[in-house]
Each structure stands twice: as C-alpha cells, then as structure tokens.
Amino acid sequence: MSDINQLRNRIDEITIEMIKMLKMRTDISKEIGEIKKNIGKGVTDETREDNLRSKIITLCNELKFDESIATKFLNFLLNESIKVQSDNKQTHLSIFHKAKAMERDGKKIIHMEVGEPDFSPPQIVKKALEEVFDKGFLKYGNAKGLPSFREALAKYSSEKFGVDVSQDNIMVSPGARFSIYTAISTLLNPGDELIVIEPSWPAYKECALNSGIKVRTITTTLEGKWEPTIEQIQKVINNNTKMIILNYPNNPTGKILPEKLQDEIVRLAIKNNLYILSDEIYSQYAYKKWKSILCYNYDKSIITQSFSKSHAMTGFRIGYAISRPEIIEKLSKLEALCLTNVSEPIQYIAMRALEADISDNTNTVQTRLNVLVEKAKEMNLDFVAPDGAMYLFARINQEGFSGVQFANNLLEKGLAVAPGEGFGEFKNFIRLSACQDEKILMEGMNILGNMLRDKQ
Ligand SMILES: O=C(O)C(=O)C[C@]1(C(=O)O)C=C[C@@H](O)C=C1
C-alpha cells in the first residue's frame, strides 16, 4: 500500500474514534443535564469550563500543539453540551405566549412580562400607512435599505448623538434582532468567543449558540449595582475572543454604566481588537447621563437600534445597524441572502415616523417607571432603581423561590411577569415592565403583593 493510502486509513480511523467519543461525550452530557434540571442548576457552568480550558491549554503546551485550535474545538464541544442540555428554558417570551393564549380563552391578563409599550405609534404612522400605496414604495429594493430611508436615519442619528453618520454606515433590518444576528454570525466564525454581560436579553446568547460561537459570560450582581469589573472582562479574553456585547440602558436591569467604567470597557475592547456590538434600543429611555458607543468613533463598533420601543412600533419589525461601510457590507450580504430586502412599505412608514416628536413616550415611560419603583420600595422588593429602559429587575428573598414557578402561578391570578431565569442565572429574580398605565401597573403590583404574602 502506498504511504498516502496508509495515512488515509489512519486518518479515517482517528475520525471514526473521535465520532464515537463525541457520541459518548454527548450521552454523558445529557445525563449531567438531567441531573442539573432535577437539582435546579443552570446549564452553563463557567467554573467547570474554565477548569477544562486550563487543562487543555496545559496539554497543548506539553504536546506543542496550537492552543487556539484546541480551544476552538473545545468551544464546539461545550456548545454541543449546552444545546443538548438547554431544552425548555422559560423566558419572558414563553410567559408572553402563554398569557396571549389565556387571553384568547377570555381571561384578563395584565402584561408586565414584555417590553411592549401600550401606547400607539406616532399619528404620522397612520397617515403614512394610508399614503404608502400611492407613493409607490411597494417593490424589491436594496438589501441595505431604501436610500432615502438610510439617508434620513443617518441624519437622525447624527443629530441625536452628535456624531457624523452617513447612509453608507446604515443597514435597515427587520427589528434590531436581525442586525444583532447578522453581526454575530457574519463577523465571527464558529469556535470564536464573544462576551456577554449578564443579566442580559437572552437573544445574544441564542444567536451566538446558533452560529457556533462560544459565549463567555460575565455575571454582575445586584450588590455590585449590575456593574461588571474590568478584571472580570480581562480574565475571559484570549486569542479566540472577537466581540463584546453591550446593552445600556440595560434590559432587564435598566442600568446605565458610569461613563468612566464604560470608557474603560471600550478601551479594553479596542486594546484587544474586539468588535463592540452595542444594542442601544432603549436609548430613548435614558433617565441618567448616557453615552452612545457611536461617540467613541471606534471602527469595529456596531450599534443596533429599533423603532419597537422608541416609537412603539413593535409589530412593524423595523430596526437598523450603524457601523463602518465595510462591516455594513458584510452584514447586508446575509440580509440579502435571507430576506432580499426589508419590506419597502414598512421602511417608508418608519421613515415618516422619524419626523414625529417622541418626547412624550420618554416622559410616559419615565413616569410609569417611577411609579413602579415607588410601589416596589413600599413592598420591600430588593432591587437597584433603574437608570433607564422600561424594566425593574427585582430579587425575591424567599427560601427556595423559583421565578418560573412564581410567574406561572401569577398568570393564574391574571398577572404576567418575566422570570429572572430567562436573563441568566437569576432564578430568584423577576422582571417587571413599565409598559402599562399607572392604574394597571398598580393593579398588577397588588396581585404580586398578594402572591408574595401568600407564599410567606
Ligand atoms: O460539567 C458540566 O456541568 C457539564 O454539563 C459538562 C460541560 C462540558 O461539556 O464539558 C458542559 C457545560 C458546562 O458549561 C460545563 C461543562
């Protein structure tokens, strides 16, 4: 047999052995997953992962093997474990869909689980809906978005954030979510790592997992005022780290980082050549000094925005990304592949919505959030007062409290809240949204108060 055939046989055998080992590893992982579920432990265990990562790096040094390849392979294995262990996680959306189904059966539900303003989009949106047919915005178009809309968004962003944005910096997307997905999946490769600061909106992690990207989680605490430390972030950065996700004002905590800390995080990201994906969809609801990541003028930053919260246009599914033209080009290739382009009529309507004065929305949410905070203080809930966004993230200090169980029990009483578990390892937390008028919020808080008293 020639040398090449011998080597090919050997490589086949090794691959087959690896697949058998992968099957064994996956089976064990499923078993561990079952045990974790039974004892109420979360799926990802960063300490365990760190230990295994260290062992592998030591082994690579001994074997004189490239540790970056080995840790990428490890990231693949860990992600596979996380996938087989993560079924049935309850988030704000599962409670929302359950609540909607109950409403269809005639039950009255107060919605404090979802970040969907109860007020209408600006009046100009109604007019735009009427006129779009005659205006003729009804066809296929550029994947990045209508030039006139991108121009309008560039002007709007430049004025709002005091920066210089042109239409080449803009990609329109169906909601900010799709911009986030395209950024994660086109800028990073499988095995790469990205940093998520928890508690966080679950979609960042889900998009990463779906694209074979390993999430490195930084956990912040209520005691630490939901602020990550530079050391925490520094500790997880290695050669595979490619991106950090920021989301301030934050969902679910409402936190806005002190400017000095945000500056330091940006400096650290720049030093390590990381992309910064900054989801700024709550910027309209910043009640404390807040600085857009756009202001740093960093050429590896991607900012995502949406009309859902600022203009109460959740159902329109329209948002956008702002970045340098080369990045926009990459993101829009995936958008073209998936969607051709975002619906032209919806783009036209959103363009008209930019003309509206939305300061009332800001005031309305602020008033509601204040009412929620005062009531929550009165009820002795444990939380850090939000600096912005539309949520209050509270810890319930009761022995054995489970947010999921609690949220399901509350639904039966007519109140929907989001279990903390959807935002990371926060089983004893719930997220309350301030998207209803004050009277309804009070009704909801009374239902919550009664349930807490019953549980004691
Ligand atoms: O040790 C565990 O808890 C596991 O589930 C195993 C495993 C792994 O695949 O190595 C999976 C996920 C955890 O984040 C850490 C480790």
Ligand as a Chemical Component Dictionary entry (heavy atoms), coordinates in Angstrom:
data_LIG
# 
_chem_comp.id                   LIG 
_chem_comp.type                 NON-POLYMER 
_chem_comp.pdbx_formal_charge   0 
_chem_comp.three_letter_code    LIG 
# 
loop_
_chem_comp_atom.comp_id 
_chem_comp_atom.atom_id 
_chem_comp_atom.alt_atom_id 
_chem_comp_atom.type_symbol 
_chem_comp_atom.charge 
_chem_comp_atom.model_Cartn_x 
_chem_comp_atom.model_Cartn_y 
_chem_comp_atom.model_Cartn_z 
_chem_comp_atom.pdbx_ordinal 
LIG O1  O1  O 0 -19.814 19.825 33.891 1  
LIG C1  C1  C 0 -20.928 20.109 33.499 2  
LIG O2  O2  O 0 -21.762 20.692 34.233 3  
LIG C2  C2  C 0 -21.354 19.774 32.125 4  
LIG O3  O3  O 0 -22.500 19.893 31.828 5  
LIG C3  C3  C 0 -20.342 19.411 31.103 6  
LIG C4  C4  C 0 -19.853 20.588 30.283 7  
LIG C5  C5  C 0 -18.920 20.022 29.179 8  
LIG O4  O4  O 0 -19.435 19.742 28.114 9  
LIG O5  O5  O 0 -17.735 19.859 29.439 10 
LIG C6  C6  C 0 -20.997 21.285 29.660 11 
LIG C7  C7  C 0 -21.450 22.523 30.005 12 
LIG C8  C8  C 0 -20.910 23.241 31.150 13 
LIG O6  O6  O 0 -20.912 24.620 30.929 14 
LIG C9  C9  C 0 -19.598 22.753 31.559 15 
LIG C10 C10 C 0 -19.117 21.545 31.170 16 
# 
loop_
_chem_comp_bond.comp_id 
_chem_comp_bond.atom_id_1 
_chem_comp_bond.atom_id_2 
_chem_comp_bond.value_order 
_chem_comp_bond.pdbx_ordinal 
LIG O1 C1  DOUB 1  
LIG C1 O2  SING 2  
LIG C1 C2  SING 3  
LIG C2 O3  DOUB 4  
LIG C2 C3  SING 5  
LIG C3 C4  SING 6  
LIG C4 C5  SING 7  
LIG C4 C6  SING 8  
LIG C4 C10 SING 9  
LIG C5 O4  DOUB 10 
LIG C5 O5  SING 11 
LIG C6 C7  DOUB 12 
LIG C7 C8  SING 13 
LIG C8 O6  SING 14 
LIG C8 C9  SING 15 
LIG C9 C10 DOUB 16 
# 
